[in-house]
């Protein structure tokens, strides 16, 4: 009856762990960014108001990335102690038992790794239009522990830092 215990435990742990941990981490990151008044991207224009360059202020962006990484590590330490439970009925493969029964405790244990990288992207969005986007990507590795199984997973999420639409002149063709 409990033949799919490993698979069900892994699926439930991934779903429950990812959703609650992602929410906690995103909230912490957005709270920090909301209070941050720094400028990370600057758009340079010529005398005719056309965009000539987009500058990324690397030092403030690196400092922000470091601060956010520290916040994420702190959040992970706090989150680790909570954990969650999987209803025993979820492990039986019997639909009407799903969500019922005593909870099997699952503890979320962080591996202490938060990796981050700054990504810039230029995307064509139309005739002589380009979208410039700067994002921070975080990869957070966690370990889920239950009485019977251990599962390691990595959560990825992106934080948009700046987005600029560069509109060029549309060529006019004359016959």
Beta strands, then each sheet from edge to edge (+ up, - down):
strand 1: 41-45
strand 2: 51-56
strand 3: 84-87
strand 4: 103-126
strand 5: 129-146
strand 6: 150-167
sheet 1: 1+ 2-
sheet 2: 3+ 4- 5+ 6-
end
